[in-house]
Amino acid sequence: MKLINELPLIAVHLDLKTYQNLRFSIQCSLPKIQKTTAYQYKQTTVQYPKIHDISEYISTGNGMFEYFCMNNHLCIIKNVIQQIPKQTINDILVELVFSELEFDVELGYLLYKNCDFTDLVDLLFRVIETNDLNFVKELIGCVDITVESNYAIRQACLFGYYDMVKLLLENGADPSDYNNDALFSATQTGSLEIVELLLRDPRVDPSDMDSIAFRNACSNGHYEIVKSFIRDNRTDFQADNNFGLGVACDNGYTNIVRLLSDICDPTDNDYYAFKAAIENGNLEILKLILKQQEYDFDLVGFATTHYQIQIVEYLLACGIDPTKNDCYSLRHAVKHQQIEIFKLLLKDNRVDPRIRNNYPIGKASELGNMEMVQILLKYDIDPYDEDYYALKASYLNKHFHIVNLLLQDPRLTNPNILKTIFE
């Protein structure tokens, strides 16, 4: 049989079949594995007496067992673990439990059964991550599952492990601990089964922390979970200034908005629901929450600010007042040259183009917007209001096409007005 002198090769290639059928006669000169940084090794040549079994070599405390563990060579580990000192196994299990890497539950269980590991709480938390019910059942008899504010059940809810949550409840976990965080965690994951299981527990209070679990379900778009909360009369649907409806509008969850539109106030929280729907251009949601014609908030002005043409048109058709804040919507449309909205507003007979001393034609002339000026001149306005501002502004900004248009208007009584203005 060929002599193998490089132990790293053994670690990589050795499997159970090879191990069972192969025994090595390790020569005097063998590479010693020394731990440097995490799972990195260097080799130095040292003198060892002859060892006729690889398991005997592994048990001499040289780091090879840890190497096998960190590379998940379970077949080898199972055959040599009885020869490894318990303290060595303990140390490796500690590293495994507190590692930021994904927990290998099969390796963890193998190590746990062959050592005197005492930090069972943290081990329990890592095992719950893997949803290994049998391992957890074994640990439950040895550890208090309610420690750290019942973190075990809160963790299981966050991962969405229904059977694990049920197991922990059956063994004394309190789902109401830490401000009913288990329920909140379940809404984070979106597990309807877990939410309904928890709501059936009399200790759980869905109204805790301003019904934060309900609001979280609305925020994450969990429609069926929101329905479950609505069926539970302990839930405050209007908590935190009707945040549930507002955030559902903001995130575009039409079905949830439909559920809440009749039981929540869309004007609350400074019209958050309306602002979200308009800003996102979500006409379908706006239709669900628009229940009346009169609002204190300037909906048309807000829609104009966000250049939502379709929404402006719908609001005007529904009779929403476009003249609020001294006809802010028209002034904004002119200032930002939003010609489509400008035309829509002027079609509404409630809108007066003469607002603020004929501000619209003055601003349109200043900006050189020929189309707007032409439209405004068709109305009963005074294009020379504010001391001929429109004419002055267009001339000073070299919009001579506007100047000529204004000078041709029959309402101009002094044909030499430019000379008079600039003398």
ROTOR-735344 format. One record per residue (C-alpha): x, y, z. Coordinates in pm, whole numbers, plus 50000, padded with zeros to 5 digits. Layout:
# ROTOR-735344
- X  Y  Z
...
//
This chain:
# ROTOR-735344
- 50000  50000  50000
- 50129  50342  49908
- 50259  50542  50200
- 50084  50875  50254
- 50287  51138  50435
- 50068  51449  50385
- 49792  51468  50646
- 49606  51752  50471
- 49550  51505  50187
- 49407  51259  50435
- 49169  51521  50569
- 49040  51601  50224
- 49010  51252  50076
- 48934  51018  50364
- 48575  50890  50381
- 48415  50614  50587
- 48480  50334  50340
- 48843  50432  50306
- 48875  50470  50680
- 48729  50127  50751
- 48947  49951  50496
- 49268  50145  50525
- 49522  50165  50803
- 49832  50368  50773
- 50177  50309  50893
- 50278  50668  50955
- 50652  50715  50931
- 50882  50908  51165
- 50855  51236  50981
- 50497  51370  50978
- 50359  51720  50924
- 50229  51864  51247
- 49914  52079  51205
- 49932  52397  51410
- 49636  52633  51441
- 49715  52991  51343
- 49402  53187  51260
- 49044  53061  51229
- 49063  52730  51044
- 49394  52818  50879
- 49688  52590  50939
- 50059  52574  50875
- 50290  52275  50864
- 50611  52211  51052
- 50813  51891  51039
- 50845  51714  51372
- 50948  51365  51478
- 50677  51125  51594
- 50697  50761  51687
- 50523  50520  51455
- 50143  50523  51490
- 49957  50240  51323
- 49603  50386  51328
- 49485  50724  51202
- 49235  50755  51490
- 49524  50727  51735
- 49695  51014  51560
- 49380  51228  51561
- 49331  51184  51934
- 49676  51316  52021
- 49546  51674  52040
- 49715  51812  51730
- 49413  51993  51579
- 49314  51737  51317
- 48980  51662  51484
- 48885  52027  51473
- 48991  52033  51109
- 48755  51743  51035
- 48472  51919  51221
- 48514  52246  51040
- 48516  52064  50706
- 48214  51853  50804
- 48376  51511  50761
- 48099  51343  50961
- 48193  50988  50863
- 48539  51031  51012
- 48412  51217  51318
- 48164  50941  51406
- 48441  50684  51406
- 48694  50875  51612
- 48487  51095  51844
- 48496  50842  52130
- 48872  50885  52146
- 48861  51267  52163
- 48882  51441  52504
- 48547  51588  52607
- 48705  51927  52666
- 48823  51934  52305
- 48471  51855  52185
- 48330  52120  52420
- 48563  52382  52278
- 48469  52296  51920
- 48097  52303  52001
- 48139  52647  52157
- 48299  52770  51835
- 48016  52617  51635
- 47742  52770  51850
- 47886  53120  51853
- 48000  53122  51492
- 47828  53364  51256
- 47814  53086  50998
- 47507  52870  50941
- 47468  52616  51221
- 47529  52254  51114
- 47270  52075  51326
- 47390  51720  51246
- 47743  51804  51352
- 47613  51998  51652
- 47407  51704  51773
- 47697  51463  51730
- 47926  51686  51935
- 47657  51753  52198
- 47602  51382  52261
- 47971  51325  52319
- 48067  51605  52556
- 47967  51787  52874
- 47851  52107  52706
- 47679  52337  52955
- 47582  52645  52751
- 47255  52484  52650
- 47056  52806  52612
- 47266  52933  52324
- 47274  52585  52175
- 46894  52578  52189
- 46872  52909  52004
- 47102  52783  51728
- 46910  52456  51693
- 46579  52644  51666
- 46727  52823  51364
- 46748  52486  51187
- 46392  52380  51281
- 46516  52046  51417
- 46224  51944  51638
- 46380  51627  51778
- 46696  51803  51891
- 46489  52081  52052
- 46271  51824  52230
- 46584  51674  52381
- 46713  52013  52492
- 46381  52127  52639
- 46420  51889  52929
- 46758  52039  53016
- 46706  52412  52972
- 46460  52686  53065
- 46301  52785  52733
- 46159  53107  52880
- 46496  53272  52941
- 46589  53599  52772
- 46228  53715  52757
- 46113  53394  52590
- 46354  53447  52304
- 46311  53087  52190
- 45948  53123  52084
- 46006  53472  51948
- 46285  53332  51733
- 46070  53043  51611
- 45794  53288  51515
- 46040  53504  51327
- 46155  53204  51122
- 45795  53098  51060
- 45833  52750  51212
- 45475  52657  51307
- 45551  52314  51457
- 45839  52460  51656
- 45617  52737  51795
- 45352  52482  51887
- 45613  52264  52061
- 45746  52557  52263
- 45394  52665  52363
- 45318  52312  52481
- 45628  52323  52698
- 45563  52650  52879
- 45682  52929  52652
- 45502  53260  52705
- 45417  53428  52371
- 45314  53752  52540
- 45660  53826  52674
- 45860  54124  52549
- 45549  54324  52455
- 45395  54037  52259
- 45698  54025  52034
- 45618  53671  51919
- 45306  53799  51743
- 45499  54086  51587
- 45769  53844  51467
- 45508  53620  51307
- 45368  53916  51112
- 45721  53998  51000
- 45755  53655  50840
- 45396  53643  50721
- 45302  53312  50882
- 44921  53308  50898
- 44914  52975  51085
- 45137  53109  51361
- 44944  53436  51391
- 44614  53251  51428
- 44772  53009  51677
- 44896  53300  51888
- 44569  53494  51869
- 44394  53190  52018
- 44623  53213  52321
- 44453  53429  52590
- 44790  53566  52701
- 44853  53732  52366
- 44734  54091  52329
- 44721  54217  51968
- 44658  54573  52087
- 44995  54595  52260
- 45223  54882  52155
- 44951  55053  51952
- 44863  54729  51773
- 45213  54712  51631
- 45166  54357  51500
- 44860  54463  51301
- 45041  54769  51166
- 45336  54553  51069
- 45110  54314  50880
- 44965  54611  50689
- 45314  54739  50617
- 45428  54404  50478
- 45116  54337  50273
- 45003  54023  50456
- 44639  54035  50349
- 44513  53718  50522
- 44687  53814  50845
- 44526  54159  50836
- 44189  53986  50796
- 44265  53776  51105
- 44337  54089  51306
- 44017  54252  51185
- 43818  53952  51310
- 43978  53998  51654
- 43794  54278  51832
- 44095  54349  52053
- 44282  54500  51759
- 44279  54878  51730
- 44264  54937  51354
- 44307  55312  51397
- 44614  55291  51620
- 44899  55534  51566
- 44685  55780  51371
- 44544  55517  51133
- 44894  55412  51035
- 44777  55073  50906
- 44567  55229  50630
- 44831  55491  50554
- 45117  55247  50512
- 44902  55011  50303
- 44828  55303  50070
- 45195  55396  50063
- 45304  55044  49972
- 45028  54992  49717
- 44846  54706  49891
- 44506  54757  49727
- 44335  54458  49891
- 44434  54573  50239
- 44321  54929  50163
- 43987  54787  50053
- 43956  54609  50390
- 44040  54919  50591
- 43891  55206  50392
- 43554  55186  50567
- 43687  55140  50921
- 43982  55381  50917
- 44020  55754  50859
- 44235  55838  50553
- 44266  56202  50660
- 44448  56116  50983
- 44821  56166  51031
- 44822  56477  50811
- 44644  56301  50524
- 44914  56035  50504
- 44693  55789  50313
- 44592  56048  50053
- 44943  56183  50014
- 45084  55834  49964
- 44825  55738  49703
- 44864  56064  49511
- 45242  56079  49527
- 45264  55720  49400
- 45010  55790  49128
- 44789  55508  49253
- 44447  55603  49121
- 44287  55272  49221
- 44373  55325  49587
- 44270  55691  49572
- 43927  55585  49449
- 43891  55355  49751
- 43965  55623  50011
- 43799  55926  49848
- 43462  55926  50023
- 43351  56290  50006
- 43394  56615  49813
- 43516  56851  50082
- 43852  56818  50256
- 44062  57067  50449
- 44370  56953  50260
- 44442  57077  49907
- 44429  56744  49724
- 44437  56900  49377
- 44732  57118  49471
- 44922  56817  49609
- 44852  56616  49294
- 44969  56910  49082
- 45289  56936  49285
- 45365  56573  49199
- 45256  56617  48837
- 44988  56348  48855
- 44776  56445  48553
- 44535  56150  48571
- 44475  56205  48941
- 44414  56579  48894
- 44158  56495  48628
- 43986  56242  48855
- 43977  56479  49153
- 43823  56754  48943
- 43563  56509  48809
- 43476  56415  49169
- 43415  56779  49256
- 43724  56832  49471
- 43796  57204  49511
- 44092  57320  49295
- 44093  57676  49432
- 44231  57610  49780
- 44527  57818  49897
- 44452  58098  49653
- 44434  57855  49361
- 44775  57710  49438
- 44728  57432  49182
- 44699  57677  48890
- 44987  57891  49011
- 45208  57584  49047
- 45111  57454  48704
- 45207  57786  48545
- 45530  57824  48740
- 45646  57473  48648
- 45498  57488  48297
- 45276  57186  48344
- 45067  57255  48036
- 44840  56947  48061
- 44737  57022  48419
- 44713  57393  48335
- 44455  57315  48064
- 44260  57079  48291
- 44233  57341  48562
- 44117  57617  48330
- 43836  57392  48205
- 43694  57397  48558
- 43474  57704  48597
- 43572  57736  48962
- 43928  57829  48863
- 43987  58203  48815
- 44288  58285  48593
- 44295  58640  48737
- 44413  58527  49080
- 44672  58736  49257
- 44652  59030  49020
- 44672  58815  48707
- 44972  58620  48834
- 44931  58337  48576
- 44983  58551  48266
- 45262  58744  48434
- 45452  58425  48522
- 45383  58261  48184
- 45516  58573  48008
- 45823  58579  48229
- 45896  58216  48138
- 45828  58270  47769
- 45554  58009  47749
- 45372  58113  47433
- 45103  57845  47457
- 45001  57942  47810
- 44994  58311  47726
- 44777  58249  47420
- 44531  58044  47627
- 44513  58303  47906
- 44451  58590  47666
- 44125  58419  47568
- 43990  58477  47919
- 43858  58794  48076
- 44187  58896  48230
- 44396  59210  48244
- 44732  59127  48079
- 44868  59463  48192
- 44792  59429  48560
- 45063  59480  48822
- 45210  59778  48638
- 45250  59592  48308
- 45442  59307  48471
- 45376  59057  48190
- 45507  59296  47927
- 45808  59401  48133
- 45906  59045  48228
- 45881  58910  47874
- 46080  59204  47735
- 46357  59185  47997
- 46388  58807  47944
- 46404  58862  47566
- 46087  58669  47495
- 46005  58900  47207
- 45743  58666  47060
- 45548  58717  47384
- 45609  59093  47370
- 45465  59113  47020
- 45166  58902  47122
- 45087  59128  47418
- 45128  59445  47214
- 44873  59315  46964
- 44608  59257  47231
- 44312  59495  47183
- 44302  59562  47556
- 44625  59760  47521
- 44526  60129  47502
- 44872  60281  47472
- 45068  60152  47166
- 45380  60332  47289
- 45372  60163  47626
- 45719  60007  47595
- 45878  60346  47552
- 45681  60477  47847
- 45779  60179  48067
- 46151  60196  48006
- 46203  60576  47999
//
